[in-house]
């Protein structure tokens, strides 16, 4: 009999080793491994008793909270797939995700109930509010462990690339891919072991936020989860918890170093082993700031995607020596860089980056054609362009697709363009990413006149705010007579970016 490798199983095994050890801390509350393990078992049993059928999709709409991991681990052990929705999405976006995923139930945090009620897609019988009623639902269930109704390769979660009004796309992630990622991270970073304490500051609905938050639990350590990112709050928590690791995205780094020197300098971190950055390229100046502040032996930067998992990693010994590099292939990972004909390019030449590892996704939910486009034989690409130097170090040059990466979050321009083009006097909208010192990239919308009058920017902005999450709203609008195209009519977005 094959024992499935799930997040819940990893946590239960940790509970057998040290049941009274603290697993999670959140806003003054704490769960021991015994308590967390029992909660996961009860969630799985409660889901079965409630008639949630194996193979169904359910949505979790919540910010960082104490219950996040027990819900994901418990529901997935019951054979359900958890759609980890962005807690900042609008009701329009939630409706689109619910319809696309064909979700059978919604678990919703009190801070998100307004959006859920406005969406009006679930009735009271399949809406589980994460309040005292959820506690009662969970605690009525048996705490007798039942073998997870899954196999390693089953999908345990779906992460949407964008909660969209038009074409949301769900990335299916397997139990195996995430469990093996945790073990590889323990090997690669040396800060995920029973004696380690991680500080989780990124949103848990985010792929990287979840992986770096769950890894400490799978490997028997402790994680302190912050409800949201506050730069001085992070530094204070690093000191007060004696944390050994911190995961950040470049936007976090920008905010940390926007603090006055006297604020940063009043904290100390004697136990800190690792600071790990991911989700967007970390500017070299930010790397230098982090090394100067935290020490020369702590900073790692990894590159990857939700589809491929962690692909590469650069160690502290190379992070200043190899400027702008994202390092060498991650543990158990192969990479290749191919030209448009599918042939390997020479060292130093750019091409499309592909990887092959145990961490790859299961495909896009009900999108076989788009799934097939991601693969070259058994290799996966996120469409990024990259090159390798003579030592094999990887440099990501840009994205083949038009995706914008702002604050570590993927933003798809077409969704925003569709929303803007709903407005009167807009003939066409073209959205691009512009370099930004804080966000990495900011969203800029070029708007082509489409009526007798210029489009009203205030109306457009208000419409975007009603239809889109905050991080998707353009930071700048530019009204133009036309956008550049080549002789065949193809839009030349590069020329627009060059104007920024």
MOGINOR-V879899 format. One line per field, one symbol per residue. ss: DSSP state (H for helix, E for strand, - for the rest). psi: psi as a letter, one per 40 degrees, with the letter a starting at -180 (. if undefined). burial: 1 if it has 24 or more other C-alpha atoms within 12 Angstrom, else 0. A space follows every 50 residues. Layout:
# MOGINOR-V879899
ss: ???
psi: ???
burial: ???
This chain:
# MOGINOR-V879899
ss: ------HHHHHHHHHHH----EEEEE--EEEEHHHHHHHHHHHHHHHHH- ------EEEEE------HHHHHHHHHH---EEEEE-----HHHHHHHHHH H---EEEE-HHHHHHHHHH----HHHEEE--HHHHHHHH----------- ----EEEEEE---------EEEEEHHHHHHHHHHHHHHH-------EEEE ------HHHHHHHHHHHH---EEEE-----HHHHHHHHHHH---EEEE-H HHHHHH----HHHH---------EEEE------HHHHHHHHHHH----EE EEEEE---EEEEEE------------EEE----EEEEE-----E------ EEEEEE------EE---HHHHHHHEE--EE---EEEEE-----EEEEEE- ---EEE--EEE-HHHHHHHH-----EEEEEEEEEEE---EEEEEEEEEE- ------HHHHHHHHHHH--HHH---EEEEE----E-----E-HHHHHH--
psi: hhhigidddddddddddgdeihdhhhfeiihiddddddddddddddddde ehiheihihhgiahideddddddddddeeihhhgiheeiidddddddddd efieihhhideedddddddfehiddfhhhgadddddddediiehhhhhfi ideihdihhhdhhiecgihhhhhidddddddddddddddfegideihihh eiheeidddddeddddddeeaihhhidihhddddddddddefieihhiid ddddddeeiiddddeeiigdehdihhiidihhidddddddddddiefdhi hiiaiddeahdihhideedddgheieaiiihfhiiihiaeeeihiiheii ahhiihieeiieihhfgdddddeeihbfiiieeihiiiadeeihhhdahd ieihhhfehhhhddddddddeeiiehdihhhihihhddediihhhhhhhe adiiihddddddddddeiideehheihhhidiihiideehhgdddddee.
burial: 00011111111111100100111111000011111111111111111101 01111111111111111111111111111111111111111111111111 11111111110110111000110000111100010011001000111111 11111111111111111111111111111111111101111111111111 11111111111111111111111111111011111111101111111111 11111110000001000010111111111111100111111011011111 11111111111111110111011111111111111111000000000011 11111111111111100000100111001111111111100111110110 01111111111111111111101001111111110011111111111110 00001110011011101111111111111000100000000011011000
